[in-house]
Structure formats: structure tokens, C-alpha cells
Amino acid sequence: MRDARDLVVELTAGGAAVHSGGTRYTVRDTPAGERCTCQWFARHGLSRGPCKHILAVRLAG
Ligand SMILES: [Zn+2]
């Protein structure tokens, strides 16, 4: 598993885009917490802690 620091974070209006290899994920900050478009987040949400993309955005922010 790649470390969150290997991801490239691009801050955008209303959230951030996280590039991992050739894939782009969108992270948004909502009143209920961050949301990510990756499969891991779709399956687990924040119940098992944030995914590495959300972590990368937190590190970048
Ligand atoms: Zn994610």
C-alpha cells in the first residue's frame, strides 16, 4: 500500500483532487466530515478511519 505522502494533492474549490498513479480521486469537506470517491471510502466511509486520500488532503491542508 502506498503511503499518503506519495499522493499528489491539488486543492480545488470546495475540496481537493488527489492523484494516485493514473487515477484521480475527489475529496470534499462536508458538515458530516470528509468524503472521498475511492472504493475504500464507498465501502467503509469514515467508520474505519479516513482513507489515504483524505489523510493526504489533511496533510496538505
Ligand atoms: Zn479515498
N, CA, C, O and the ligand as a Tripos MOL2 file, in Angstrom:
@<TRIPOS>MOLECULE
protein
  245   243    62     0     0
PROTEIN
NO_CHARGES

@<TRIPOS>ATOM
      1 N           0.8520   -1.2010    0.0000 N.3       1 MET1
      2 CA          0.0000    0.0000    0.0000 C.3       1 MET1
      3 C           0.8820    1.2430    0.0000 C.2       1 MET1
      4 O           1.8230    1.3700    0.7830 O.2       1 MET1
      5 N           0.5460    2.1440   -0.8960 N.am      2 ARG2
      6 CA          1.3270    3.3640   -0.9780 C.3       2 ARG2
      7 C           1.0630    4.2850    0.2030 C.2       2 ARG2
      8 O          -0.0520    4.3360    0.7220 O.2       2 ARG2
      9 N           2.0550    4.9870    0.6120 N.am      3 ASP3
     10 CA          1.9230    5.9260    1.7180 C.3       3 ASP3
     11 C           1.1910    7.1790    1.2490 C.2       3 ASP3
     12 O           1.2940    7.5720    0.0870 O.2       3 ASP3
     13 N           0.4490    7.8020    2.1680 N.am      4 ALA4
     14 CA         -0.3210    9.0000    1.8200 C.3       4 ALA4
     15 C           0.5750   10.1020    1.2830 C.2       4 ALA4
     16 O           0.1260   10.9320    0.4920 O.2       4 ALA4
     17 N           1.8230   10.1230    1.6970 N.am      5 ARG5
     18 CA          2.7070   11.1980    1.2630 C.3       5 ARG5
     19 C           3.1340   11.0440   -0.1890 C.2       5 ARG5
     20 O           3.6960   11.9760   -0.7640 O.2       5 ARG5
     21 N           2.8790    9.8790   -0.7980 N.am      6 ASP6
     22 CA          3.2170    9.6840   -2.2050 C.3       6 ASP6
     23 C           2.1310   10.2000   -3.1300 C.2       6 ASP6
     24 O           2.3140   10.2370   -4.3460 O.2       6 ASP6
     25 N           1.0050   10.5980   -2.5620 N.am      7 LEU7
     26 CA         -0.0960   11.0910   -3.3690 C.3       7 LEU7
     27 C           0.1020   12.5710   -3.6640 C.2       7 LEU7
     28 O           0.7030   13.3030   -2.8770 O.2       7 LEU7
     29 N          -0.4130   12.9970   -4.8110 N.am      8 VAL8
     30 CA         -0.3160   14.4030   -5.1910 C.3       8 VAL8
     31 C          -1.6620   15.0580   -4.9500 C.2       8 VAL8
     32 O          -2.6740   14.6310   -5.5050 O.2       8 VAL8
     33 N          -1.6770   16.0920   -4.1250 N.am      9 VAL9
     34 CA         -2.9100   16.7620   -3.7470 C.3       9 VAL9
     35 C          -3.0110   18.0970   -4.4720 C.2       9 VAL9
     36 O          -2.0730   18.8940   -4.4810 O.2       9 VAL9
     37 N          -4.1630   18.3170   -5.0750 N.am     10 GLU10
     38 CA         -4.4350   19.5750   -5.7630 C.3      10 GLU10
     39 C          -5.6790   20.1780   -5.1220 C.2      10 GLU10
     40 O          -6.7790   19.6450   -5.2700 O.2      10 GLU10
     41 N          -5.5040   21.2810   -4.4170 N.am     11 LEU11
     42 CA         -6.6450   21.9020   -3.7420 C.3      11 LEU11
     43 C          -7.5230   22.5990   -4.7640 C.2      11 LEU11
     44 O          -7.0310   23.3280   -5.6250 O.2      11 LEU11
     45 N          -8.8310   22.3710   -4.6640 N.am     12 THR12
     46 CA         -9.7910   22.9560   -5.5960 C.3      12 THR12
     47 C         -10.8860   23.6390   -4.7930 C.2      12 THR12
     48 O         -10.9190   23.5430   -3.5660 O.2      12 THR12
     49 N         -11.7830   24.3290   -5.4890 N.am     13 ALA13
     50 CA        -12.8980   24.9620   -4.8070 C.3      13 ALA13
     51 C         -13.7970   23.8880   -4.1990 C.2      13 ALA13
     52 O         -14.2810   23.0030   -4.9050 O.2      13 ALA13
     53 N         -14.0150   23.9690   -2.9060 N.am     14 GLY14
     54 CA        -14.9130   23.0250   -2.2520 C.3      14 GLY14
     55 C         -14.3040   21.6800   -1.9410 C.2      14 GLY14
     56 O         -15.0190   20.7590   -1.5470 O.2      14 GLY14
     57 N         -13.0030   21.5410   -2.1070 N.am     15 GLY15
     58 CA        -12.4060   20.2550   -1.7780 C.3      15 GLY15
     59 C         -11.0170   20.1270   -2.3450 C.2      15 GLY15
     60 O         -10.2580   21.0960   -2.3900 O.2      15 GLY15
     61 N         -10.6860   18.9240   -2.7780 N.am     16 ALA16
     62 CA         -9.3550   18.6850   -3.3230 C.3      16 ALA16
     63 C          -9.4000   17.5080   -4.2720 C.2      16 ALA16
     64 O         -10.2510   16.6260   -4.1570 O.2      16 ALA16
     65 N          -8.4720   17.5070   -5.2090 N.am     17 ALA17
     66 CA         -8.2800   16.3630   -6.0920 C.3      17 ALA17
     67 C          -6.9900   15.6750   -5.6730 C.2      17 ALA17
     68 O          -5.9620   16.3210   -5.4720 O.2      17 ALA17
     69 N          -7.0590   14.3620   -5.5460 N.am     18 VAL18
     70 CA         -5.8800   13.5940   -5.1550 C.3      18 VAL18
     71 C          -5.5170   12.6610   -6.2970 C.2      18 VAL18
     72 O          -6.3280   11.8400   -6.7250 O.2      18 VAL18
     73 N          -4.3000   12.7920   -6.7830 N.am     19 HIS19
     74 CA         -3.8290   11.9670   -7.8840 C.3      19 HIS19
     75 C          -2.9640   10.8420   -7.3430 C.2      19 HIS19
     76 O          -2.0050   11.0700   -6.6060 O.2      19 HIS19
     77 N          -3.3220    9.6310   -7.7210 N.am     20 SER20
     78 CA         -2.5720    8.4580   -7.2870 C.3      20 SER20
     79 C          -2.3160    7.5970   -8.5180 C.2      20 SER20
     80 O          -3.2320    6.9580   -9.0360 O.2      20 SER20
     81 N          -1.0790    7.5830   -8.9820 N.am     21 GLY21
     82 CA         -0.8170    6.8990  -10.2400 C.3      21 GLY21
     83 C          -1.5870    7.5990  -11.3420 C.2      21 GLY21
     84 O          -1.4690    8.8160  -11.4880 O.2      21 GLY21
     85 N          -2.3700    6.8710  -12.1190 N.am     22 GLY22
     86 CA         -3.1460    7.4900  -13.1670 C.3      22 GLY22
     87 C          -4.5700    7.8060  -12.7610 C.2      22 GLY22
     88 O          -5.3830    8.1920  -13.6020 O.2      22 GLY22
     89 N          -4.8850    7.6490  -11.4860 N.am     23 THR23
     90 CA         -6.2590    7.7970  -11.0270 C.3      23 THR23
     91 C          -6.4140    9.0800  -10.2230 C.2      23 THR23
     92 O          -5.5270    9.4840   -9.4710 O.2      23 THR23
     93 N          -7.5730    9.7060  -10.4060 N.am     24 ARG24
     94 CA         -7.8630   10.9490   -9.7060 C.3      24 ARG24
     95 C          -9.0540   10.7210   -8.7970 C.2      24 ARG24
     96 O         -10.0950   10.2360   -9.2390 O.2      24 ARG24
     97 N          -8.9030   11.0700   -7.5260 N.am     25 TYR25
     98 CA         -9.9870   10.9650   -6.5650 C.3      25 TYR25
     99 C         -10.3640   12.3650   -6.1120 C.2      25 TYR25
    100 O          -9.5200   13.2590   -6.0540 O.2      25 TYR25
    101 N         -11.6410   12.5460   -5.7920 N.am     26 THR26
    102 CA        -12.1150   13.8410   -5.3250 C.3      26 THR26
    103 C         -12.4690   13.7430   -3.8490 C.2      26 THR26
    104 O         -13.2490   12.8810   -3.4420 O.2      26 THR26
    105 N         -11.8950   14.6240   -3.0610 N.am     27 VAL27
    106 CA        -12.1890   14.6860   -1.6310 C.3      27 VAL27
    107 C         -12.9290   15.9790   -1.3560 C.2      27 VAL27
    108 O         -12.4910   17.0580   -1.7570 O.2      27 VAL27
    109 N         -14.0560   15.8610   -0.6680 N.am     28 ARG28
    110 CA        -14.8500   17.0420   -0.3410 C.3      28 ARG28
    111 C         -15.0420   17.1330    1.1690 C.2      28 ARG28
    112 O         -15.1920   16.1270    1.8620 O.2      28 ARG28
    113 N         -15.0330   18.3610    1.6480 N.am     29 ASP29
    114 CA        -15.2600   18.6030    3.0630 C.3      29 ASP29
    115 C         -16.7370   18.9300    3.2520 C.2      29 ASP29
    116 O         -17.2130   19.9320    2.7190 O.2      29 ASP29
    117 N         -17.4630   18.1160    3.9910 N.am     30 THR30
    118 CA        -18.8890   18.3360    4.2050 C.3      30 THR30
    119 C         -19.1480   18.4950    5.6950 C.2      30 THR30
    120 O         -18.2880   18.1670    6.5130 O.2      30 THR30
    121 N         -20.3410   19.0010    6.0600 N.am     31 PRO31
    122 CA        -20.6560   19.1200    7.5010 C.3      31 PRO31
    123 C         -20.5570   17.7840    8.2280 C.2      31 PRO31
    124 O         -20.2940   17.7650    9.4300 O.2      31 PRO31
    125 N         -20.7590   16.6730    7.5380 N.am     32 ALA32
    126 CA        -20.6870   15.3620    8.1800 C.3      32 ALA32
    127 C         -19.2740   14.7890    8.1660 C.2      32 ALA32
    128 O         -19.0450   13.6800    8.6480 O.2      32 ALA32
    129 N         -18.3290   15.5460    7.6120 N.am     33 GLY33
    130 CA        -16.9620   15.0500    7.5340 C.3      33 GLY33
    131 C         -16.5110   14.9620    6.0930 C.2      33 GLY33
    132 O         -17.2830   15.2370    5.1740 O.2      33 GLY33
    133 N         -15.2720   14.5820    5.8980 N.am     34 GLU34
    134 CA        -14.7630   14.4750    4.5350 C.3      34 GLU34
    135 C         -15.3940   13.2910    3.8120 C.2      34 GLU34
    136 O         -15.7780   12.2890    4.4160 O.2      34 GLU34
    137 N         -15.4840   13.4490    2.4950 N.am     35 ARG35
    138 CA        -15.9480   12.3530    1.6420 C.3      35 ARG35
    139 C         -14.9480   12.1680    0.5120 C.2      35 ARG35
    140 O         -14.3690   13.1340    0.0150 O.2      35 ARG35
    141 N         -14.7540   10.9110    0.1100 N.am     36 CYS36
    142 CA        -13.8230   10.5980   -0.9690 C.3      36 CYS36
    143 C         -14.5300    9.7130   -1.9860 C.2      36 CYS36
    144 O         -15.4830    9.0070   -1.6570 O.2      36 CYS36
    145 N         -14.0580    9.7570   -3.2080 N.am     37 THR37
    146 CA        -14.7000    8.9960   -4.2810 C.3      37 THR37
    147 C         -14.0810    7.6100   -4.4770 C.2      37 THR37
    148 O         -14.4630    6.8920   -5.4000 O.2      37 THR37
    149 N         -13.1290    7.2270   -3.6200 N.am     38 CYS38
    150 CA        -12.4810    5.9270   -3.8400 C.3      38 CYS38
    151 C         -13.3570    4.7730   -3.3490 C.2      38 CYS38
    152 O         -14.3120    4.9730   -2.5980 O.2      38 CYS38
    153 N         -13.0090    3.5610   -3.7910 N.am     39 GLN39
    154 CA        -13.8030    2.3860   -3.4320 C.3      39 GLN39
    155 C         -13.7260    2.0830   -1.9420 C.2      39 GLN39
    156 O         -14.7040    1.6360   -1.3440 O.2      39 GLN39
    157 N         -12.5730    2.3240   -1.3500 N.am     40 TRP40
    158 CA        -12.4120    2.0390    0.0790 C.3      40 TRP40
    159 C         -13.3840    2.8950    0.8840 C.2      40 TRP40
    160 O         -14.0180    2.4090    1.8210 O.2      40 TRP40
    161 N         -13.5010    4.1810    0.5140 N.am     41 PHE41
    162 CA        -14.4140    5.0630    1.2380 C.3      41 PHE41
    163 C         -15.8570    4.6530    0.9890 C.2      41 PHE41
    164 O         -16.6730    4.6880    1.9100 O.2      41 PHE41
    165 N         -16.1860    4.2660   -0.2390 N.am     42 ALA42
    166 CA        -17.5470    3.8400   -0.5460 C.3      42 ALA42
    167 C         -17.9370    2.6440    0.3200 C.2      42 ALA42
    168 O         -19.0990    2.5020    0.7000 O.2      42 ALA42
    169 N         -16.9800    1.7990    0.6250 N.am     43 ARG43
    170 CA        -17.2670    0.6120    1.4080 C.3      43 ARG43
    171 C         -17.2920    0.9000    2.9030 C.2      43 ARG43
    172 O         -18.1710    0.4140    3.6160 O.2      43 ARG43
    173 N         -16.3390    1.6830    3.3780 N.am     44 HIS44
    174 CA        -16.1720    1.8510    4.8200 C.3      44 HIS44
    175 C         -16.5380    3.2400    5.3280 C.2      44 HIS44
    176 O         -16.7920    3.4040    6.5220 O.2      44 HIS44
    177 N         -16.5710    4.2460    4.4520 N.am     45 GLY45
    178 CA        -16.7920    5.5990    4.9190 C.3      45 GLY45
    179 C         -15.7040    5.9920    5.9040 C.2      45 GLY45
    180 O         -14.5310    5.6650    5.7250 O.2      45 GLY45
    181 N         -16.1180    6.7020    6.9510 N.am     46 LEU46
    182 CA        -15.1510    7.1020    7.9790 C.3      46 LEU46
    183 C         -15.1650    6.1310    9.1500 C.2      46 LEU46
    184 O         -14.5080    6.3770   10.1610 O.2      46 LEU46
    185 N         -15.9130    5.0200    9.0290 N.am     47 SER47
    186 CA        -16.0910    4.1310   10.1740 C.3      47 SER47
    187 C         -14.7950    3.4390   10.5750 C.2      47 SER47
    188 O         -14.6330    3.0380   11.7270 O.2      47 SER47
    189 N         -13.8820    3.3010    9.6350 N.am     48 ARG48
    190 CA        -12.6030    2.6670    9.9480 C.3      48 ARG48
    191 C         -11.4670    3.6630    9.8270 C.2      48 ARG48
    192 O         -10.3200    3.2940    9.5770 O.2      48 ARG48
    193 N         -11.8030    4.9270   10.0070 N.am     49 GLY49
    194 CA        -10.7960    5.9700    9.8530 C.3      49 GLY49
    195 C         -10.7810    6.4400    8.4140 C.2      49 GLY49
    196 O         -11.2570    5.7370    7.5230 O.2      49 GLY49
    197 N         -10.2400    7.6230    8.1810 N.am     50 PRO50
    198 CA        -10.2300    8.1810    6.8220 C.3      50 PRO50
    199 C          -9.3330    7.3730    5.8900 C.2      50 PRO50
    200 O          -8.3700    6.7430    6.3280 O.2      50 PRO50
    201 N          -9.6580    7.3990    4.6120 N.am     51 CYS51
    202 CA         -8.8070    6.7330    3.6190 C.3      51 CYS51
    203 C          -7.5460    7.5560    3.4020 C.2      51 CYS51
    204 O          -7.4360    8.6780    3.8970 O.2      51 CYS51
    205 N          -6.6010    6.9980    2.6640 N.am     52 LYS52
    206 CA         -5.3140    7.6750    2.4970 C.3      52 LYS52
    207 C          -5.4350    8.9730    1.7140 C.2      52 LYS52
    208 O          -4.5920    9.8590    1.8520 O.2      52 LYS52
    209 N          -6.4800    9.0950    0.8900 N.am     53 HIS53
    210 CA         -6.6630   10.3430    0.1410 C.3      53 HIS53
    211 C          -7.0720   11.4780    1.0680 C.2      53 HIS53
    212 O          -6.5740   12.5990    0.9620 O.2      53 HIS53
    213 N          -7.9980   11.1640    1.9880 N.am     54 ILE54
    214 CA         -8.4060   12.1670    2.9740 C.3      54 ILE54
    215 C          -7.2200   12.5320    3.8560 C.2      54 ILE54
    216 O          -7.0170   13.7020    4.1830 O.2      54 ILE54
    217 N          -6.4400   11.5320    4.2390 N.am     55 LEU55
    218 CA         -5.2530   11.8140    5.0380 C.3      55 LEU55
    219 C          -4.2920   12.7340    4.2890 C.2      55 LEU55
    220 O          -3.7090   13.6450    4.8760 O.2      55 LEU55
    221 N          -4.1310   12.4880    2.9900 N.am     56 ALA56
    222 CA         -3.2270   13.3070    2.1900 C.3      56 ALA56
    223 C          -3.7100   14.7510    2.1420 C.2      56 ALA56
    224 O          -2.9090   15.6830    2.2120 O.2      56 ALA56
    225 N          -5.0400   14.9340    2.0200 N.am     57 VAL57
    226 CA         -5.5920   16.2870    1.9840 C.3      57 VAL57
    227 C          -5.3780   16.9680    3.3380 C.2      57 VAL57
    228 O          -5.0590   18.1550    3.3960 O.2      57 VAL57
    229 N          -5.5530   16.2200    4.4160 N.am     58 ARG58
    230 CA         -5.3170   16.7990    5.7380 C.3      58 ARG58
    231 C          -3.8610   17.2240    5.8880 C.2      58 ARG58
    232 O          -3.5730   18.2790    6.4540 O.2      58 ARG58
    233 N          -2.9490   16.4070    5.3840 N.am     59 LEU59
    234 CA         -1.5340   16.7490    5.4550 C.3      59 LEU59
    235 C          -1.2320   17.9890    4.6260 C.2      59 LEU59
    236 O          -0.4310   18.8370    5.0190 O.2      59 LEU59
    237 N          -1.8980   18.0810    3.4560 N.am     60 ALA60
    238 CA         -1.6460   19.2060    2.5630 C.3      60 ALA60
    239 C          -2.2910   20.4770    3.0980 C.2      60 ALA60
    240 O          -1.7730   21.5770    2.9060 O.2      60 ALA60
    241 N          -3.4510   20.3120    3.7840 N.am     61 GLY61
    242 CA         -4.1650   21.4810    4.2640 C.3      61 GLY61
    243 C          -3.4860   22.0600    5.4890 C.2      61 GLY61
    244 O          -3.9510   23.0590    6.0380 O.2      61 GLY61
    245 ZN        -10.0680    7.8000   -0.7540 Zn       62 ZN62
@<TRIPOS>BOND
     1     1     2 1
     2     2     3 1
     3     3     4 2
     4     3     5 am
     5     5     6 1
     6     6     7 1
     7     7     8 2
     8     7     9 am
     9     9    10 1
    10    10    11 1
    11    11    12 2
    12    11    13 am
    13    13    14 1
    14    14    15 1
    15    15    16 2
    16    15    17 am
    17    17    18 1
    18    18    19 1
    19    19    20 2
    20    19    21 am
    21    21    22 1
    22    22    23 1
    23    23    24 2
    24    23    25 am
    25    25    26 1
    26    26    27 1
    27    27    28 2
    28    27    29 am
    29    29    30 1
    30    30    31 1
    31    31    32 2
    32    31    33 am
    33    33    34 1
    34    34    35 1
    35    35    36 2
    36    35    37 am
    37    37    38 1
    38    38    39 1
    39    39    40 2
    40    39    41 am
    41    41    42 1
    42    42    43 1
    43    43    44 2
    44    43    45 am
    45    45    46 1
    46    46    47 1
    47    47    48 2
    48    47    49 am
    49    49    50 1
    50    50    51 1
    51    51    52 2
    52    51    53 am
    53    53    54 1
    54    54    55 1
    55    55    56 2
    56    55    57 am
    57    57    58 1
    58    58    59 1
    59    59    60 2
    60    59    61 am
    61    61    62 1
    62    62    63 1
    63    63    64 2
    64    63    65 am
    65    65    66 1
    66    66    67 1
    67    67    68 2
    68    67    69 am
    69    69    70 1
    70    70    71 1
    71    71    72 2
    72    71    73 am
    73    73    74 1
    74    74    75 1
    75    75    76 2
    76    75    77 am
    77    77    78 1
    78    78    79 1
    79    79    80 2
    80    79    81 am
    81    81    82 1
    82    82    83 1
    83    83    84 2
    84    83    85 am
    85    85    86 1
    86    86    87 1
    87    87    88 2
    88    87    89 am
    89    89    90 1
    90    90    91 1
    91    91    92 2
    92    91    93 am
    93    93    94 1
    94    94    95 1
    95    95    96 2
    96    95    97 am
    97    97    98 1
    98    98    99 1
    99    99   100 2
   100    99   101 am
   101   101   102 1
   102   102   103 1
   103   103   104 2
   104   103   105 am
   105   105   106 1
   106   106   107 1
   107   107   108 2
   108   107   109 am
   109   109   110 1
   110   110   111 1
   111   111   112 2
   112   111   113 am
   113   113   114 1
   114   114   115 1
   115   115   116 2
   116   115   117 am
   117   117   118 1
   118   118   119 1
   119   119   120 2
   120   119   121 am
   121   121   122 1
   122   122   123 1
   123   123   124 2
   124   123   125 am
   125   125   126 1
   126   126   127 1
   127   127   128 2
   128   127   129 am
   129   129   130 1
   130   130   131 1
   131   131   132 2
   132   131   133 am
   133   133   134 1
   134   134   135 1
   135   135   136 2
   136   135   137 am
   137   137   138 1
   138   138   139 1
   139   139   140 2
   140   139   141 am
   141   141   142 1
   142   142   143 1
   143   143   144 2
   144   143   145 am
   145   145   146 1
   146   146   147 1
   147   147   148 2
   148   147   149 am
   149   149   150 1
   150   150   151 1
   151   151   152 2
   152   151   153 am
   153   153   154 1
   154   154   155 1
   155   155   156 2
   156   155   157 am
   157   157   158 1
   158   158   159 1
   159   159   160 2
   160   159   161 am
   161   161   162 1
   162   162   163 1
   163   163   164 2
   164   163   165 am
   165   165   166 1
   166   166   167 1
   167   167   168 2
   168   167   169 am
   169   169   170 1
   170   170   171 1
   171   171   172 2
   172   171   173 am
   173   173   174 1
   174   174   175 1
   175   175   176 2
   176   175   177 am
   177   177   178 1
   178   178   179 1
   179   179   180 2
   180   179   181 am
   181   181   182 1
   182   182   183 1
   183   183   184 2
   184   183   185 am
   185   185   186 1
   186   186   187 1
   187   187   188 2
   188   187   189 am
   189   189   190 1
   190   190   191 1
   191   191   192 2
   192   191   193 am
   193   193   194 1
   194   194   195 1
   195   195   196 2
   196   195   197 am
   197   197   198 1
   198   198   199 1
   199   199   200 2
   200   199   201 am
   201   201   202 1
   202   202   203 1
   203   203   204 2
   204   203   205 am
   205   205   206 1
   206   206   207 1
   207   207   208 2
   208   207   209 am
   209   209   210 1
   210   210   211 1
   211   211   212 2
   212   211   213 am
   213   213   214 1
   214   214   215 1
   215   215   216 2
   216   215   217 am
   217   217   218 1
   218   218   219 1
   219   219   220 2
   220   219   221 am
   221   221   222 1
   222   222   223 1
   223   223   224 2
   224   223   225 am
   225   225   226 1
   226   226   227 1
   227   227   228 2
   228   227   229 am
   229   229   230 1
   230   230   231 1
   231   231   232 2
   232   231   233 am
   233   233   234 1
   234   234   235 1
   235   235   236 2
   236   235   237 am
   237   237   238 1
   238   238   239 1
   239   239   240 2
   240   239   241 am
   241   241   242 1
   242   242   243 1
   243   243   244 2
@<TRIPOS>SUBSTRUCTURE
     1 MET1         2 RESIDUE 1 A MET
     2 ARG2         6 RESIDUE 1 A ARG
     3 ASP3        10 RESIDUE 1 A ASP
     4 ALA4        14 RESIDUE 1 A ALA
     5 ARG5        18 RESIDUE 1 A ARG
     6 ASP6        22 RESIDUE 1 A ASP
     7 LEU7        26 RESIDUE 1 A LEU
     8 VAL8        30 RESIDUE 1 A VAL
     9 VAL9        34 RESIDUE 1 A VAL
    10 GLU10       38 RESIDUE 1 A GLU
    11 LEU11       42 RESIDUE 1 A LEU
    12 THR12       46 RESIDUE 1 A THR
    13 ALA13       50 RESIDUE 1 A ALA
    14 GLY14       54 RESIDUE 1 A GLY
    15 GLY15       58 RESIDUE 1 A GLY
    16 ALA16       62 RESIDUE 1 A ALA
    17 ALA17       66 RESIDUE 1 A ALA
    18 VAL18       70 RESIDUE 1 A VAL
    19 HIS19       74 RESIDUE 1 A HIS
    20 SER20       78 RESIDUE 1 A SER
    21 GLY21       82 RESIDUE 1 A GLY
    22 GLY22       86 RESIDUE 1 A GLY
    23 THR23       90 RESIDUE 1 A THR
    24 ARG24       94 RESIDUE 1 A ARG
    25 TYR25       98 RESIDUE 1 A TYR
    26 THR26      102 RESIDUE 1 A THR
    27 VAL27      106 RESIDUE 1 A VAL
    28 ARG28      110 RESIDUE 1 A ARG
    29 ASP29      114 RESIDUE 1 A ASP
    30 THR30      118 RESIDUE 1 A THR
    31 PRO31      122 RESIDUE 1 A PRO
    32 ALA32      126 RESIDUE 1 A ALA
    33 GLY33      130 RESIDUE 1 A GLY
    34 GLU34      134 RESIDUE 1 A GLU
    35 ARG35      138 RESIDUE 1 A ARG
    36 CYS36      142 RESIDUE 1 A CYS
    37 THR37      146 RESIDUE 1 A THR
    38 CYS38      150 RESIDUE 1 A CYS
    39 GLN39      154 RESIDUE 1 A GLN
    40 TRP40      158 RESIDUE 1 A TRP
    41 PHE41      162 RESIDUE 1 A PHE
    42 ALA42      166 RESIDUE 1 A ALA
    43 ARG43      170 RESIDUE 1 A ARG
    44 HIS44      174 RESIDUE 1 A HIS
    45 GLY45      178 RESIDUE 1 A GLY
    46 LEU46      182 RESIDUE 1 A LEU
    47 SER47      186 RESIDUE 1 A SER
    48 ARG48      190 RESIDUE 1 A ARG
    49 GLY49      194 RESIDUE 1 A GLY
    50 PRO50      198 RESIDUE 1 A PRO
    51 CYS51      202 RESIDUE 1 A CYS
    52 LYS52      206 RESIDUE 1 A LYS
    53 HIS53      210 RESIDUE 1 A HIS
    54 ILE54      214 RESIDUE 1 A ILE
    55 LEU55      218 RESIDUE 1 A LEU
    56 ALA56      222 RESIDUE 1 A ALA
    57 VAL57      226 RESIDUE 1 A VAL
    58 ARG58      230 RESIDUE 1 A ARG
    59 LEU59      234 RESIDUE 1 A LEU
    60 ALA60      238 RESIDUE 1 A ALA
    61 GLY61      242 RESIDUE 1 A GLY
    62 ZN62       245 GROUP 0 **** ****
